[in-house]
Amino acid sequence: MRYLILGGGPAGIAAAKTIRKGKSDAEIVIATDEAEAPYLRPLLPDLILGDAGDETILDPQGANLAEKGVRLLTGRRAVRLDMGNRKVDFSDGAQEGYDVLLIATGGKPDVPPPLRKDLPAVRVFDSREDALAIRERAARPGAAVVYGPGYLAIEACRALRGKKREVVWIKPDLPKYGYPIAGELEASILDDVRNRGARILDGEDIVRAREKDAATTVVLTHGGEEIPCSLVVVATERVPSVGFLAGSGVMVGTGVLVDDFLRTSDPNVYAAGDCAEFADKPKGVGRINFGWRSAIRQGQLAGENMGGGNKRFGGNEGDYFWALFGFSLLDRAKK
Ligand SMILES: Cc1cc2nc3c(=O)[nH]c(=O)nc-3n(C[C@H](O)[C@H](O)[C@H](O)COP(=O)(O)OP(=O)(O)OC[C@H]3O[C@@H](n4cnc5c(N)ncnc54)[C@H](O)[C@@H]3O)c2cc1C
């Protein structure tokens, strides 16, 4: 039996290890597009701050994959799924077959149209490579603008405040896909971000960004303010990375649509983590259970079910989003 897992984040790794526990002779392959060893995304703000290094951010879950007989193929981006022939095509021309497939490709930041230009000051905040680029730009003179509605923007502000820069947080409306941070918790976090010197433009948005000269980019807000800066960090919500599934027959909404067992519309294809969208039956809407711990739990469950189990996912807001990796949300913001 050959298990193919797309994505080497916490969901993909947890699934691989769970499959191995139940199936000692299975062939298990993880193919992921990043070039490096698996790492802890929640520590990327600390990498920017200089509080964590390349060794510290390595994901301990990913340390013994070879020992467990799991093959990790890095630098492999899936571009097409052929369900009829049970094969996945990759951008380098390679192909991998499967008996059972897990889609665990996570998400990528939703870059707003005014920032979808090739401006050197504009950096998304998602990967280790992004964090290193942000750290390098943060060392230059000039203000930093953070753009995003929620948690990742808070984390970007925390990291940049630690670099003692002028930070302006442009905070558009509530997150579209995840759980909004609201009420007293939001008020407390916003106070803390402000107290540490970041200016918050709540409910604002970006109309345009243009390069003034080699050192300065100018961001224009809806309200008409022009903000000169040397860095714009796109810390928006992660939108599921599912574009490669177009035309495959797997049902996709915002994310890959799964049932309570993390099965997609094809019985041999599962999805888990930030790319999986559940039907929230009481509310009649789809829901993505973002977060590190949620990804691990979903990966474990998908792994069990891919190996013949029949367990239901019991995700809910309290269990998952607020139970963040490491510190609680409020404590992290106050660090
Ligand atoms: C800066 C930052 C800080 C965060 N902090 C926290 C936190 O404190 N607490 C918390 O709970 N969560 C946090 N998160 C969110 C958390 O990292 C995610 O919820 C979690 O990583 C989701 O795991 P996953 O396995 O579903 O996807 P991911 O970790 O995104 O892994 C998916 C992998 O698949 C790869 N991939 C994508 N498309 C393809 C393709 N077509 N082919 C092959 N590979 C592909 C991706 O590059 C990636 O390596 C943070 C995220 C970021 C970006």
The ligand as a Tripos MOL2 file, in Angstrom:
@<TRIPOS>MOLECULE
LIG
   53    58     1     0     0
SMALL
NO_CHARGES

@<TRIPOS>ATOM
      1 C1          4.0250   33.4910   11.0090 C.3       1 LIG1
      2 C2          3.0500   32.4550   11.5090 C.ar      1 LIG1
      3 C3          2.8520   32.3110   12.8720 C.ar      1 LIG1
      4 C4          1.9290   31.3830   13.3450 C.ar      1 LIG1
      5 N1          1.7380   31.2470   14.6860 N.ar      1 LIG1
      6 C5          0.8730   30.3310   15.1460 C.ar      1 LIG1
      7 C6          0.6780   30.1210   16.5560 C.ar      1 LIG1
      8 O1          1.2870   30.7870   17.3900 O.2       1 LIG1
      9 N2         -0.1900   29.1760   16.9280 N.ar      1 LIG1
     10 C7         -0.8860   28.4130   16.0350 C.ar      1 LIG1
     11 O2         -1.6600   27.5590   16.4400 O.2       1 LIG1
     12 N3         -0.7390   28.5750   14.7150 N.ar      1 LIG1
     13 C8          0.1200   29.5100   14.2510 C.ar      1 LIG1
     14 N4          0.2850   29.6730   12.9030 N.ar      1 LIG1
     15 C9         -0.5400   28.8540   11.9850 C.3       1 LIG1
     16 C10         0.0710   27.4820   11.8490 C.3       1 LIG1
     17 O3          1.4100   27.5760   11.4410 O.3       1 LIG1
     18 C11        -0.7580   26.7120   10.8340 C.3       1 LIG1
     19 O4         -2.0780   26.6360   11.3110 O.3       1 LIG1
     20 C12        -0.1910   25.3140   10.6260 C.3       1 LIG1
     21 O5          1.1290   25.3830   10.1580 O.3       1 LIG1
     22 C13        -1.0540   24.5440    9.6400 C.3       1 LIG1
     23 O6         -0.4510   23.3200    9.4060 O.3       1 LIG1
     24 P1         -0.6790   22.5150    8.0450 P.3       1 LIG1
     25 O7          0.1300   21.2770    8.1650 O.co2     1 LIG1
     26 O8         -2.1190   22.4360    7.7700 O.co2     1 LIG1
     27 O9         -0.0840   23.4590    6.8890 O.3       1 LIG1
     28 P2          1.3400   24.1550    6.7200 P.3       1 LIG1
     29 O10         2.0750   24.2360    8.0110 O.co2     1 LIG1
     30 O11         1.0830   25.4020    5.9690 O.co2     1 LIG1
     31 O12         2.1370   23.1340    5.8040 O.3       1 LIG1
     32 C14         1.7610   22.9050    4.4800 C.3       1 LIG1
     33 C15         2.9970   22.6680    3.6420 C.3       1 LIG1
     34 O13         2.5810   22.2980    2.3220 O.3       1 LIG1
     35 C16         3.3410   23.0300    1.3820 C.3       1 LIG1
     36 N5          2.5690   23.1600    0.1450 N.ar      1 LIG1
     37 C17         1.6270   24.0900   -0.1930 C.ar      1 LIG1
     38 N6          1.1660   23.8660   -1.4320 N.ar      1 LIG1
     39 C18         1.8340   22.7750   -1.9030 C.ar      1 LIG1
     40 C19         1.8030   22.0570   -3.1150 C.ar      1 LIG1
     41 N7          1.0000   22.4130   -4.1300 N.pl3     1 LIG1
     42 N8          2.6200   20.9940   -3.2560 N.ar      1 LIG1
     43 C20         3.4640   20.6020   -2.2610 C.ar      1 LIG1
     44 N9          3.5190   21.2600   -1.0720 N.ar      1 LIG1
     45 C21         2.7180   22.3220   -0.8890 C.ar      1 LIG1
     46 C22         3.5700   24.3740    2.0730 C.3       1 LIG1
     47 O14         4.6360   25.1050    1.5190 O.3       1 LIG1
     48 C23         3.8650   23.9120    3.4950 C.3       1 LIG1
     49 O15         5.2080   23.5730    3.6510 O.3       1 LIG1
     50 C24         1.2040   30.5860   12.4170 C.ar      1 LIG1
     51 C25         1.4070   30.7330   11.0370 C.ar      1 LIG1
     52 C26         2.3320   31.6590   10.5770 C.ar      1 LIG1
     53 C27         2.5360   31.8190    9.0960 C.3       1 LIG1
@<TRIPOS>BOND
     1     1     2 1
     2     2     3 ar
     3     2    52 ar
     4     3     4 ar
     5     4     5 ar
     6     4    50 ar
     7     5     6 ar
     8     6     7 ar
     9     6    13 1
    10     7     8 2
    11     7     9 ar
    12     9    10 ar
    13    10    11 2
    14    10    12 ar
    15    12    13 ar
    16    13    14 ar
    17    14    15 1
    18    14    50 ar
    19    15    16 1
    20    16    17 1
    21    16    18 1
    22    18    19 1
    23    18    20 1
    24    20    21 1
    25    20    22 1
    26    22    23 1
    27    23    24 1
    28    24    25 2
    29    24    26 1
    30    24    27 1
    31    27    28 1
    32    28    29 2
    33    28    30 1
    34    28    31 1
    35    31    32 1
    36    32    33 1
    37    33    34 1
    38    33    48 1
    39    34    35 1
    40    35    36 1
    41    35    46 1
    42    36    37 ar
    43    36    45 ar
    44    37    38 ar
    45    38    39 ar
    46    39    40 ar
    47    39    45 ar
    48    40    41 1
    49    40    42 ar
    50    42    43 ar
    51    43    44 ar
    52    44    45 ar
    53    46    47 1
    54    46    48 1
    55    48    49 1
    56    50    51 ar
    57    51    52 ar
    58    52    53 1
@<TRIPOS>SUBSTRUCTURE
     1 LIG1         1 GROUP 0 **** ****
